[in-house]
Amino acid sequence: MSELTKEGLKLLIPHYYRSEEDLLEEAFRIVIRNKPKIRIELALELYKNKKASLAKSAEIAGLTTIEFKEILADRGIKREIEGDEIPEIDKKIKEVFG
């Protein structure tokens, strides 16, 4: 970290932020907001690691679900299909139709 950065942090944190962590959180939000490629990469990683659903990942990426699906396909990332297991579906069918 440069000397200028260190001095800047000493001045900024006590006057504008409660802690260095608050400053880092805001810096992260600014980077994510202003760098679409980074935002998309973050969303892809969250999706691949099952930390966010398809819809939430698309929202994080700033894309529609369809656009996010296209990126997944372009990168060869398999989509996880969410839904009930077959026995659960069979049970529901029997409940509804007898």
C-alpha positions in Angstrom: 0.0 0.0 0.0 1.4 3.4 -1.0 2.2 6.0 1.6 -0.4 8.3 0.0 -3.1 5.6 0.5 -2.1 5.0 4.1 -2.3 8.8 4.9 -5.6 9.0 3.0 -7.0 6.2 5.1 -5.9 7.9 8.3 -7.8 11.0 7.3 -10.9 9.4 5.8 -11.8 6.8 8.3 -12.3 8.9 11.4 -14.2 11.6 9.5 -16.3 9.7 7.1 -16.5 6.1 8.2 -17.0 4.2 11.4 -14.3 1.7 10.6 -11.9 0.6 7.9 -14.4 -2.2 7.2 -17.1 0.3 6.4 -14.7 2.0 4.0 -13.9 -1.3 2.3 -17.5 -2.2 2.0 -18.3 1.1 0.2 -15.3 0.7 -2.0 -16.4 -2.8 -3.0 -19.9 -1.5 -3.8 -18.4 1.2 -6.0 -16.2 -1.2 -7.9 -19.1 -3.6 -8.4 -21.4 -0.8 -9.6 -18.9 0.7 -12.0 -17.3 -2.5 -13.4 -19.9 -4.6 -15.2 -17.3 -7.4 -16.0 -16.4 -7.8 -12.4 -20.1 -7.8 -11.4 -20.7 -10.6 -13.9 -17.7 -12.6 -12.7 -18.9 -12.3 -9.1 -22.4 -13.4 -10.1 -21.0 -16.4 -12.0 -18.8 -17.5 -9.1 -21.7 -17.1 -6.6 -23.9 -19.2 -9.0 -21.3 -21.9 -9.6 -20.6 -22.2 -5.9 -24.4 -22.4 -5.2 -24.3 -19.3 -3.1 -27.0 -17.6 -5.2 -29.9 -18.8 -7.4 -30.1 -18.2 -11.1 -32.4 -15.3 -10.6 -30.3 -13.7 -7.8 -27.1 -14.2 -9.8 -28.7 -12.5 -12.8 -29.8 -9.6 -10.6 -26.3 -9.3 -9.2 -24.9 -9.3 -12.7 -27.3 -6.6 -13.7 -28.8 -8.9 -16.4 -32.0 -10.5 -17.2 -32.3 -14.2 -16.4 -32.2 -15.0 -20.1 -29.1 -13.0 -20.6 -27.4 -14.7 -17.6 -28.4 -18.1 -19.0 -26.7 -17.2 -22.3 -23.5 -16.3 -20.5 -23.7 -19.6 -18.6 -24.1 -21.5 -21.9 -21.3 -19.5 -23.6 -18.9 -20.4 -20.7 -20.0 -24.0 -20.6 -21.4 -23.8 -17.1 -24.3 -26.2 -16.5 -27.4 -24.9 -15.0 -28.8 -26.5 -11.9 -32.5 -27.2 -12.4 -34.3 -26.6 -9.1 -37.4 -28.5 -8.3 -38.9 -31.3 -6.3 -37.7 -34.9 -6.4 -39.7 -37.4 -8.5 -41.2 -39.2 -5.4 -42.4 -35.8 -4.1 -44.0 -34.9 -7.5 -45.7 -38.3 -7.6 -47.1 -37.7 -4.1 -48.5 -34.3 -5.1 -50.1 -35.8 -8.3 -51.8 -38.5 -6.2 -53.0 -35.9 -3.7 -54.5 -33.8 -6.5 -55.9 -36.5 -8.8 -56.4 -39.3 -6.3 
